Amino acid sequence: MPKIEVSDEQILSCLEQLSPAARRVALAKLIGGLERLDRMVERNRGRIEAICRERGLDFSRLTEEEREALVDEILHISTS
């Protein structure tokens, strides 16, 4: 299936054009994704921290964005 490249700015612009009801649906999906990510990180925190140590990183000092990027990278590695 072909992928369409869309920038963050384009997505945000599209979200602004949604009806209030559609915005609530989009927000619920985003929040649900964050909640799943938080649960997954907590369940696997020991392994994630070990991976950080292997890479010379301190998980507790990473920003939320850095943590998300790390978890995303780990997920892509484990599903490859």
Secondary structure, 3 states (H helix, E strand, C coil): CCCCCCCHHHHHHHHHCCCHHHHHHHHHHHHHHHHHHHHHHHHCHHHHHHHHHHCCCCHHHCCHHHHHHHHHHHHHHHCC
